[in-house]
Amino acid sequence: MDPRAPAGVDIHWLDGAPPLSLPTGTAFGVPWAQGAVDRTTPFSATAKGAGVPVQTWPLAYWPDGSLKWTGHAVGADTLSTIGNGVTIAPGTPKEPVSPVSVVKGGDGSTTVSTGNFSATFLPPGNTTLLSSMSLSGNKLAQSVQLVLQLQNAPDQDLSAMTLSAANGAIVQPASIQRMLGRADTLTVEQSGPVRAVIKITGKYTSGSAGGHADFLPFTVRFYLAAGATALRAVHFFIFDGDQQKDFIKGLGFQFSTPMTDLLHDRHVRFMNTVPVSTSPSQAPVPGVWGEPVRVVSGLRRDATAAVLDPQFNGLPTPAVSTWPTTVSSELDMLAVWSDYSLEQLSSEHFQIFKRTDKGDAVSFLRATGGGSGTRASGLGYVGGARGGGVVFGMKDFWQGAPRSLDIRGAGTNMATTTLWAYSPKAAAMDMRHYDTVPHGLDLAYEDFGNPDPNPIGVGRSYELSLQLYSATPSRATLSNLAIVHTKIPQMVGTPQFYASSKIFGGRWNVPNTTTTGAAAIEKRKSDLLDFYVAEPDQRQFYGFWNYGDVMHTYDQTRHNWRYDVGGYAWDNGELSSDLWLWISFLRTGRADVFRMAHAMTRHLSEVDFHHIGPFAGLGSRHNVSHWGDGAKEARVAGSTLKRPFYYLTTDELVGDLMDYSLQADQTIMTWDPLRKVLPPPPPQGPGRLRIGPDWTTLAGNWFTKWERTNDTTWRDRIKTGMSDIGGFKFGLFTGNGAAVGWNADTAHMVDEGGEGAGSYSLTMIFGGGEFLMEAMDLITDEPAFDAAWLDFCRLYNASDADKIARYGKTFASKDFPQYYAKLQVYAGDRLKDTTIKQAAWNAINKNTVGVWAPVQQIGGTDVLTPITEIPNLGTNDAGQLSLSEYAVLAIAPELAPNNLKAIRVAETEWDEMTAADISIDEADQGKREAHTRPKISRKTSESPWRTWLCLK
């Protein structure tokens, strides 16, 4: 049976075994064959012969209107039925036992409920988003707010001040203003019966005329699953402040919990992550730090096990009248520990503190001995043994440090808990660039100026959950929740199913080991993935703005990535590193690769992307600071590379962010990507872009919107450009480095001439090639463009004679033949020409770029701590070469060689062979010529930007 057929699709847990629990349910996407499923078709889910309640919605459509991708949600109470997986098929879904309902109140409030759990949202205009969350009528979470602490200056460098300030000088601290998130809109996006989604948008406000103006637009979605007693929330904000004046000191999510138990029956818990296993016979579990608000253990007088055991385990203690009088008579004299903090100010250490009910009049006490560790899970609890409370958790807690969890007033009638996505205990968030002057494109590979570094429009999200309990959960329950919270449950299909469905163009397949040459490539690819998956942890690629990204190029001399060298630092998805990871997951099903790709897409779609402001819809090229580079490019923010994340997880936020990219076509009119190297475009433009990677990115944005909405307006914009390119004399080789005139209003392009004056090496290596291979399967009525497209794929790696035979002249397209082998093999397949496919294999087989030496161990005095490294590693080649090899393996597996050259790249050759730098000294020319690079001299009057843009 065709696995894509409507008879059913099997979906399983990403990590293999089922999760320990499913507190907020889960959602996943399923692809369908074109024409197989009508858009009105209902879907059912079954597992182990029984029905599983499921909610379904469309994610994407084929051009004929049939369903291309569907989203599915299952509830929190379905885990025992689901077991190892479910089958999704057309059919009538089973109704949930505890369905979700959404009710609008007469006061404008909105209440979502399932079973004995409910949450009430206040109407827009309030700075309290939820008035309460209730379990069996008990309002255990109240007054939910988004809180911000805003500082008007950076933290003072007191060390420098001691050198320059006069004795007795008074240091004036920066002022800090408290602001709250105000809801401006509330939208019910889904209303059950298995899942409800509430979307709130707004801005942070000081609430006073003299305070800071409203800013930091935000979106927060709340999710409720059938059978759940928990809300999941995903909060995203956009920075639109002044980088010189607005320094975020704290950003958090706050709620209050009534404390009705006696002080010694009130409990606070913080959970660790899963420790490294030290015993092969016993699976490690997260540890629990748990203490009561009033401690009765460790006293001079023994309260006895009848009291101490239940208190330690969070159970109700016996009536005080039954306690030993030596303890009960002076019980009220014992300290009341009312305030608690867990501070994870770096990825490598956390510490718990507590303070008595005297508040600011006393100091915090460090929880010495058992209250510290390396990485906290981000999960905690506050409440009572009888009255119940709230389990709260923040996803990617230590990865996004500095973070903290604060509980205040646990010794009063109302405890207030704040989950700090950015901890106020850390230095104020400094969005300024790392320097005020450029350091040279030719040396540091850094584009600076026009525009200067500016973070306006970048954003960041965090995810959390609040789960209500009628009594303090056991330590074992909390430990299990820490596991689930750290590794969020996700359901996926098999690699074989995804490959047979030919999703995302289908020019990839499951690993191929049919020949020794293919097996050698697969081994290299697997080893490379192993290294990259481990590298963020080894190098601590963590932090609020950094988590999810990797570095661009390695510095072999320092045995470190070039974290401080201009354009060689953070990668910002330069050559489709995110697509490399997603396709690698689809091929292999590796959970570790999925989670790395997930984190990377979160980062790239938020931090490296200007969502609003002067660069709206564009992203920033790789740099020491994520938004610091002067090259604002559509390709960094393109939608097509985010589609795997969106369709596999159904994530609504990424759906929002893909829509932001639709602004890029207009923004490019202001920020011509070639403004630094070419004169202004001619008036018939009136703007300018490159066919690739600019127009291909814009077309990918429209393609994504077309398939998500089935609105042909977006398809027609693509076809307008295709028609223009098809009419150009030189097709995709048009223009100086593919530069053409551009009109955002009409989506038309204009041939400016200059063909052959610059290189075309960047045209299709930012995801454009993969996009067009997919698009041309669906847009079949643009024959002139299709011919030009096939010409480009066929001729890029071809001889000058072949190009002259077709166009009457040749073009500079000698760079990166190994990257363009994927288009070459595609052309051979389309044209049914084995010679062309073999030429693609030859390009892969003889390639030495990106074929690295094995992992090495470095220690001693060369490094601060021992490390493993791959000498001269570069992410450009890791990602782009892998994508090319995947395509060649999939399209022409019958030509895979039995022997594959695997030549180690010498250290001295690295900078001459990476896509990062094609500008070289004449003294190095011999090396370059050995790798078929064009002869380019650094001793030229040409602007270095011409080299960067591959125009010379």
N, C-alpha and C positions, 0 to 999 in steps of 0.2 A: 504493500500500500504506500502510495506517495505520502511522506510524512507531512506535506503541506496541505493535504486534502482536508476538507471540512469534517472528515470522520473523527478527527481529534489530534491534538498535539500534547505530547507528554512534557510536563514541566517538573523540575526537581529543585532541591535546595542547592544553592551555590556551593556550600561547604560540604555537600554530600549527605551527612547525617542531619536530621531535623534539629532545629534549635531547641533549647531547653524550655522556652516559652515564646509567646507571640503577643507581647503586651499591647502593641498598637496595630496589629494586623500587618499585612504586607501587600505590595502591589507590584505588578510586572507586566511586560508587554509581550505580545505574540504576533509574529508576522504571518501573512496569508498570501497565497498565490493570486496573481492577477485574475480577476473574474470569478474566483472560487467562492467568495462570501459576499452576499448583498449587504449594503449598509444598514438594512433594517433587521438583520439576522440577530436573534437573541443567542446567548451563549450559556452553557452550563459547565459545571466542574464536577468531576467525580474522582474518588480515590478509594481504593480497596473495595470497589463495588458499591460504594455509598455516595450519595450526593453531597456536595460541599457548597454552601451558599457563596455566590460570587456576584460581583457587580462589574459591569462591562461598559466601556465607552470607546468611541473611535479615537485613534491617534493619528492615522494617516490614511489617505485614499489613493487608489490607482487612478489613472486618467479616465477610466471608464466608470468611476464612481464606486467601484467595489472596494471593500476594506483591504487596506495594505497592512496596517498595524492596529491592534486593539489593546487597550489597557484593561487590566483585571485586578480586582481587589478581593482579598479574603479576610475574614474577621479574626478577632483575637481569640475566639473560642473554637476554632476549627483545627487546631494542631493535632489533636488525637485522631481526628478523622483523616487529615491529610497524610500523616505519616511521612513517607519519603518523597511524595510528590502528588500532583494532580494531573488529570487529563482535561484539557479545554476543548470543547466541541460545540457546534451549534445545538441548541436545545433550550428548554425552559429551565431557568436556574431554580435551585431549591431556595426557599425562603429561610432567612436566619431565625434562630430561636429568639434572639434579642436584637431585633432590627434597630437601625439608627433612624431617628426621626428629627426633623427640624421644624420648629414652631416659632412663628413671629408673635411677639407680645404686643399688647395694645400700647405699651410705653415705648415701642420701637426696639425693644430688646429682641435677641434671637437666642433660643435655647435649643441645644442639640442634646439628645439623650439616647441611651441604649440600656435597657434593663433598669437597674437601680442606680445608674450613673447619669449625671447631667451636668452641663456647663452652660452658663448664661452669659452672653455677650451684650454689652451695653451698646446703644446706638452710636453712630458716628458723632464726633464732636467732643468725645470724652478722652481723658488721659488714663482712665481705667478701662482696659479692654474687656476684661471679664469681671463681672461682679462676684461670681462664685463658681466653684466646681464642687458637686455634691455626690455623696455616696449614701444611699438609703436615707436621703433627706438631711444628712449631716454635712454642712458646708466646711469641708476640710481645707480647701484652698480658696482664698478670697482676694479681692483687690489686685488683680493681675495687671502689672504695669511694665512698660519698657522704660528703663532708666538710663540716663546719660550724665556723666560728669565731664564738663568741658572746661579746659584750662586755657587761659588767654596768652600763654607764652610757653616755650619749652622749659623743661626742668633746668635749673641753674647748675652750672658746672662749678661746684663748690671747691673742687681741687684747684682749678685754675684761679678761682677768686682768692685763695689763700696766698697766691703768688703776687697778685696785683693789687688787692684791696688794702687800704690802710688799716692799721690796728684799731679795733673798735668800730669798724664799719658795720652797719646793720644791713643784713641781707633781706630784701623785700621779696617775699614769695609771690609766685603767680597766683592770681585769683582763680577760683574754681566755682563754676556755676552748675547747679543741678537743673536738668531738663528732663521732660517726660515725653514719651511718644504719644502723639494725639492721633486718634483714628479719624480719618477724613472720609473713607468709604468702607463699607462692609458688603461683601458679595458672597452669596451662597453658591459655590461652584458645583458642589455635588450634595445631594440631600438624602442619600441612602438608597436601598435599605442596608447595604453592607458597609458603606463608607460615606461620611459627610466631610466636606471640605469647605472651610470658611476662610475667605481671603480678606484681609484688612490692609489698607494702604494709608499712609499718613506722613507726618513729619514730626521731628522733635521740636518742642516748644518750651520756652521759659515761662510762659504764662503771664509775663509782665511787660509793660511798655518799655521799661528801661533795660530789659534783658536782651540776650542775643536773639537775633531774628530767627524765625523758624527755618530749620534746615535739616539736612540728612534725610531725604525722602526714603521711606522704608516700605517693604511689603512683608507681612507675616501671615503665614497660612497655618491653620489649626486643622488637624485630622482626627476624626473619631471613627473607630472601627466597631462593627457589631460585636457585642459581647465584651467590650473593653471597659476597663475602669480607668483609662488613661487617655490623655490628650498628647498628641505629638505636635510640635511646632517647628516651623522653619522660618527664620527671620533673616531678611536681607536688607542691607542699607547701602545707599550710595553717598559717597563723600562729595559734597558740593560747597565745602567751606573754603577758607583762605588758609593755605598751607603755612603762612607766616604768622597767623593769629589763632587758628583753631586747632588745639591739641587735645585730642580725646584722652581723658584721664581714666574713664571707666565706662563700659558699655555692658548693660546687663538686663536680665529678665527677673522680675520681682513678684512675689506673692506672699500672702500672710496665712497663717494656720492657727486656729483657736487651740489653746493649750488648757485642757480641762482636767487632766489627771493630776494627782498629787505629785509634788516635785520629784520624789524618788521613783515615780513610775513614768516620768517623761524621758524620752530617749532621743539621742542624736547618733547617726551612723554615717560613716564615710567608707567607701569601698576602694580597694586597690585593683590593679589589673592582674591578669593571670601571670603568676611568676614563672621563671624558667624552671623546668622540671629537674629535680635532683634525684628522683626515684623512678626507675622504669616501671615499677609495679603500682604506682599510685599517681593518678592524674592530678596535676596541680590545679588549685582553685583560687580565686581571688580572696585575699584576706579582708577582714572587716575590723574597722576601728569603731567601737561602740561604747558609749558611756551614758549614764543617766545624768540628768540635770543636778540631782543631789546624790552624791556617791556615798554608799554606806559600807563599802568594802574597804579593807586596809586600815580600819580604825583600831584604836587601842583596845576597844571592847568588841567582841565578836557578835555580829548580828545573826550568825548561824546560817547554815546552808539553806534552811527553809526560806530565808529572805534573800541571801546572796545569789543563789542559783537562778531563781526567776528574774531577779534584777539584771543579772548579767545577760540573760537570754531574752530580755525584753518582754517577759511575761508579767502579769499582774502579781505584785507581792501580796502576802497575807495582810490582813488588817493590822495596823500598827499596834493595836491593843494586844496582839499575840506575840509581839517581838519581845526580846529580852529588855527589861526596863533599863538596863545599863546603857542601852542604845536609844530606845524610844524617848527616854526622859530628856535627852539633850539633842534630839533629832533636829530641832529648829535652829540649833546653833551651827550646824554644818553649812559649808559654803554652798551657794546656789550658783551653778555654772550656767550662765544665761546666754553668753555669746560665743560663737564658734566660727573659725575660719579654716578652710583648707586652701593653701596657697601653692599653686603650681606655676611658678614664675619662669620656669624654663622646662624644656622637655625632659630634663634629666633629674629633677628633684622636686618633691613636694613636702610641705610641712603643715601640721595641724596645730592650731593655737586655740586657747579658750580663755574666757574672762568671766569674772563673777558679775552678779547683777548690779554692781556699783557703777558699771558703764565707764564713761570717760574719766572717772575719778581714780581708776586703777589701771594697772598694766595688764597686757595679755600674757598668759603663761604658755610657754612652748610645751607641747605634749611630748615630753622627753621620753626616749626609750622606744615606745611603740607607735608614735604618732608621726613618723616620717617615712619616706620611701622614694622611689624613683619616679614612677608614673602612676598617678591616680586614675581610676576609671572615669571619674566625673560623676559618679553616682553617690547619692546621699539620701538620708531620711531624717525627718523631724516629726515628732508626734508623741502619742501616749500609748501605754500598754492597753488601756481600756478605751480611750477616746479615738484612737486611730490617728492617722497623719498622712503625709505625702512622701512618696519616693520620687526624687527628682534626679534627672541625669542630663548631662550635656555630651553629645557625641564629639569624637575627636578632641577630647579634653586636653590631654597633654600635648597632642600634636599641634594644637592651635595656641599654645602658651604665648603670653602670660594669661592664665585664667585663674579664677578662684571661686570657691563656694562659701558664702557667708550666711550664718544664721544669727539673728539678733532677737533678744527678748524671749528665749525659750523658757526663762524663769518667770515670765509675766503671763498675762491672759492671752496674749497674741504674739506668736513668733513670726518674724519676717525673714524670709529666705531670698537671697539674691544669687542667681547664677550669672557670674561675670564672664561674658565672652571675652572681654578685655579687662584685666584686673586693675583696679585702682591702686593696688599695692606696687605695681610696676611703674617704670618711667612713663611719662605721658607719651602718647602715640605721636611720633614725629614723622610727618609726611613729606618733609623737605628732602631734596636731592642730597647725595653724599658730597657734592662739591659745587662750587659756583662757577667753575670754568671748565671748558672741555679739555680732553686729554688726547685728542687726535684720532681721527678715523683710521689713518694708515698704521698707527702703532697700537692703539688701544681698541680699535674697531668700534669706536663710540661715535654715534651721530648725536650732535648736541646743537641746540639752537634752532630757531624757526620751525617749531616752537621750543621754548625753554621747558625744562621738566615741570610738569603740572599734574597733580593727582585728581583734578576735578573730573568726576564721572566714574571713577573706579568704585568698586563695591566689594562687600564681603558678606557671607552668610554664616549662620551657625544653627545647629539643630538641637532640640531638647525635648524632653518628655516629662510629664507630671502624672504620676499614677497614685490613686487613692487607695488606702487600706483602712479597714475598720479597726485594726489593732496593729501594733508594731510587728512587722514581718520578722520571721526567724532569720538568724544569721545565714543559714543555708539558702533561704529564698533570696536574700539580698546578694549573696555571692553569685547565685545563678543569674540574677538580673544584671549583675556587672558583666558577665560573659556575653549575654545577649545584647546589652547596651554597647559594648565595645565592638562587637562584630554583628552589625545589624542584619537580621534575616533577610535574604533575597532569594527569589526563585528565578530560574533561568532554564533555557532549553539546552539540548546537547550540541556539541560542535557539529556533529553529523547533520542534525536538523537545520541548524543555521546555514551550513554550507549548501545543503540541498535546496534551501529556500533562496539562495543567491542574494541575500540581503546586502545592502550597501554596494551594489554593483556586481557582487558575486565573483570578482576576479581574485579569489583566494580559496583555499581549501584546507581540509584538515592536514596535519603534518604528513609529508610524503617521504617514505624511506625505501622506495622501490629500487633505487640504485644507490651505489656507495656514494656517488656525488651528491645526490639529493639528501641522503642520510647525513652527510658531512655538513651540508647547509643547515639542516634541521638541528643538528647538535650545536652548531655555532649559535643559532638563534635562541635555543633553549638556554644555553650557558649565558648568553648576553642578557636575557630576561632575568635569570637568577641574580646576576650581578646588579642590574638596575633596581630590582625589587628590594634588594638589601641595602642599596646605597643611601637612600634617605635616612635610614637608621644609623648607618655607620658615620655619615657626615652630618647628621642632625639637620637635615633639610626641613626644619620645622619652624613654627612661629605663626602668629596671627595672619600675616600677609603672605608668608612664604610657603606654607604647607600645601603640598600637591605639585609644586614645581620641582624641576631638577636643574642642574647646571649645564651650561652649553659646551665648554671645552676644558680639558684637563691640562694642568701645568705640571709636566713631568719633573721639572727641576725641583719644585717645592713639594712634590707628592701631594698636590691638593688641586681642587678645581679652581679656576680663575675667578674666584668670588669677588675680587676687587679690580678686575681689569675690564673696564668699559663694556663693550658688547660681547665679551666672552663669559659673563657671569650667569645670571638667571636665564634660562632657555626661553621662557615665554612661548613654548610650543613652536619653535622656529621652523623646523621642517616636518611638521605633522607628527611630532612625538606622541601626541594624544591618540591620533589615528593608529599609529604603530601599536600602541598598547591595546586599543580596543580590538583591532583585527587579530592581535596575538591571543587575546582572550577568546574571541569567537572561534579561532582555530583549535584551541587547546582546552578550553573550559577551566583554566587555572583561576582559582579564587583569589590568589595573591595578586595576579595581574589585573583582574577585575577591580580590586580595591585600589590599586595604584592608579589605574585609568580613571576610576571614579573620582579620586582626590584630585587628579590632574585636571580633569574637565571642570570640576568645581572651581579650581583656582583660575584656570585660563578664562573661563566664562565670566568670572567676577573681577579678579584683580588686574588682569592684563587687558582689560576691555573698558573703554570709556563709554558708559551707557547714556550719559547726558552731557550737556556742555558743549564747548567749541569743537570737541573731537568725537561727538556722538556717533556711535556705530563703528568706530575705528579702535584698533588695539595698538599696543606699544611693542616695538621691536625689543629684542633681548638686551638686557642692561644690568648694571649693578643694582639699580632700583627698578622695580617692575614697571613703573610708569615714567622712568627717567629719560628714555631715548626720544630723540627728536623725530624719528621716523614713526609716524602714526599711520598704520596700515590696516586696510580692510581685512587682509588675510588672517591677522591675528585674532579677529573677532568673528570670523565666518561661522555660519550655522551648520554647514554640512559636517564639520568635524565633531559637533556636539550631538548629532543625531543618535549615535549608538547609546550614549548615556540616556537620552530622552526616551527612546523607544524601548530600551531594555528595562528601565526603572519607572517610567511614566512620570518622571519628576516635573511638577508644574513650574517650579522656579526656572529650571533650564529652558522650559518652553517660553517663559517670559523673556529670558535673556536672548533667546534666538530672535524674538521679535525686535529687540533693541537694535540688532544688527541691520535691520531694514533701513535705518537712517543713513547707512554708509554711502549710498549712491549720491545723496545730496552733499554730505560732508566732504566727499572727495572733490567736489567743485571748488571748495575753499582750500583744501590741503592736497593740491596736486602732488602725487607721490614722486614726480620728477622735477619738482620746483627748484631743486638745488643744482640740477645738472643741465637742464634745457631752458631755452627762452620760454616766455609765456606762450601758451597754446594759441593758435590762430582763432579768430573770432567765430569761425564756423563750428568750433568745438561745442560750446565755448570753453569747456574744461578739458582735462586730460586724464587719462589713466593708461595702464598697460593691459593688453588683452589678458595676459597672465602675469602676475597672480591677481590683479585687481578685478577685471571683469569676470573672470571665472569665479571669484569669491562672491561678487554681487549676484551673479546668476545662481550660485549655490544657495544664497540666502532666499532668492525668489523661488527656487525649486523646493526648498524646505517649506516655505509658506504655502506654495501651491499644493503639495501633497498633504499638508496638515489641514487645509481648508477646502480643497477641491475647487478653489476659485481660480479660473483660468486667466484672470487679470495678471497674475504673477507669471504664469507660463508664457503669456504673450510678451512680457518684457524680455524674457530669455530669447524667444523666437525673433524679436526685433534685432537683438545683437547678433544672433546667429545669421540672420539674413544679411546684415551689414558685412560680417566677416566673410560670408560666402561670396559676397560681391567684390571683396578686395582682391586685387590682382595677385597679391602674395599671401592671401589667406591668413593663417596664424603666424606667418613670418612677416607680417606687415609692421612697418614702423621701426624707429630706432629703439631696439630693445623691446619691441612690441608696443611702443607708445602710439596711442591714437587719440584723436579728439573725442570728447565725451559730453553728452547732454543728459543730465539726470532726469529732466522733465519728460523727455521723449524716449530715453533709453537707447538712443542712436549713438553710433560711433562714426568717426570721420577719419579717413586715411590722411595722415599728415605727411606721408612720404618718409624718407630716411631708412627704408628697409635695408638691412645688412650692415648698417653703421654701428650697431651694438649687438651684444650677445643676447640670445634667447634662453640662456641656461636657467633662469629663474621662472620661466613661464609656467611650468606644470609640476613643480616640486613642493607645492604648499597645499596639496590636496586637490588641486585643479584637475590633474589627470584622472584621479579616481572618480571625481564628480562627473566629468564628461563621459567617461566610460559608462557610468550608470545612466546619465541623462540621455545618451544617444540610443539606449535600449527603449526609451519611452517616447522621445521626440523624433519621429521617423519621417516627418514631412518637411525637412530642411535639407534637401539633397546637396545643395551647393556647400553648405557648412559641413555636412558630413564628409564630403569629398576633401575639403580643406583640412578637416580634423584628421582624417586618415593620412593625408599627405604629411602633416606635421608628425604624426606618430611614426610613420614609415621613414621619413627623411631626417629626423633629428640626428640619429646616429649614423646616417648613411654617408656615402662618399660625396665629395664636392661634385663629382661627375653626375651622380644621381640627382643632386639638387639643381644643377645647371640644366639637366635634361628636362626637368619639370618646370623650373621657373626662369631659366635663362641666366641665372646667377646663383652664387652660393651664399651661405649665411654662417655667422659665427655660432655654431651649435656643437662644439666639440667637448664642452665641459660636462662632467658628470654622466658619461655614457652608461655607467652602472645604474644610475637613477632612472634614466630614460629607457632602460631595457624593458621595463614594464609596458610602456607605450609601444615599443617596437614589437614585442611579442603579441600584444593586442592587435596591432595592425596586421601582423602575419596571420593571426587567427581569423580576423574579419575578411582578409583577402584570400584566405586559404593558400597561403604561400609559406611552405615549410622552410624555404631559404631565409626568409625574414625572421621566422621564429628561431631558427638555428643561430642567426646573427645575435639575437637577444641573449640566447644561452652563452654564446661566445663572450659577450660583454660581461656577463656574470662570471663565467669560468676564469677569465684572465684577470679579473679585477683584483687589485690588492688594497684598494682604499676601503677602510672600515673593516679589514680583516686583521684583528689584533692578536697580540701575543696572549698566552694564558694569564689568568689572574696570578698576581705575585704578592708575596708578603713583604711588607716594609716595616722595620722596627728600629730599635736602637736610638741613636742620637739624631737620625734623619727626620724623625717625626716626634710629636708630643706623646702620642699613644700609638701602639702598633695598628697598622691598617692593612687591608687588601686593596689592590689597585689593578686596573688594566692600563698599561702604559699608553700614554698619548690618546686616551679615549676622547671621542667627540660625539655628542648626542645627535648632531646633524646626520652623521653617517649611520649611527646606530638605528635611528628611526627610518630614514629615507631608504637606505640600502635594504633594510628588512622588508619594507613594503614592496620594493621592487622585486626582491627575491621571492616573496610570497606570491606575487602575481605571475612571475615566470614559471614557478613550480606548478601553479594551478592551471595556467592556460596551456602549457606545453609539457606536461609531465612525461610524455613519451620520448622527449629529447633530453631528459635529465642525464648528465654524463655519469659514467662509472668512475671517473677520476676527476677530482676538483682541485685546482690549484688553491692553496691556502698559504699565501706568502705573508710572512710577518712584516708589518709596516715599520720601517726604521724610525727611531725617534726623530732624527734630523729631517725626515721627510714630512712630518705631520702637518705643519703649518702650510706647506705648499699643496697639500692634497685635500684639505677640508673645504667644504662649501663656504666656510666662514671667511676665507681670505684668498682671493685670486690675484692679489697684487704682490709681485715678487721682485727681488733684485735680479739683474742679469746674471750675476754670479751663480744664482741658483737655477738657471734656466735648464740645465741638463736634467735635473731631477724632474722638473715639470714636464719636459718633453717626453720623459720616460712614461709619463702617465697621461699622455695625449692632451695636455693642456695647451691653450694658445699662448703664443709668445707675447708676454706683456711686461713692459719695463716700468719699474717704479720711477725711473729717471725721465719723467714726462711733465709737461706743463698742464696736463689734464687734471681737473679736480678729482680728489680721491673719491668723491661720491660717485663719479662715473664708474670707478672700479667696483665699489660696493653694489651698485645697481646693475653691474654686468653690462654697461653700455660701451665699455672699451676693453 
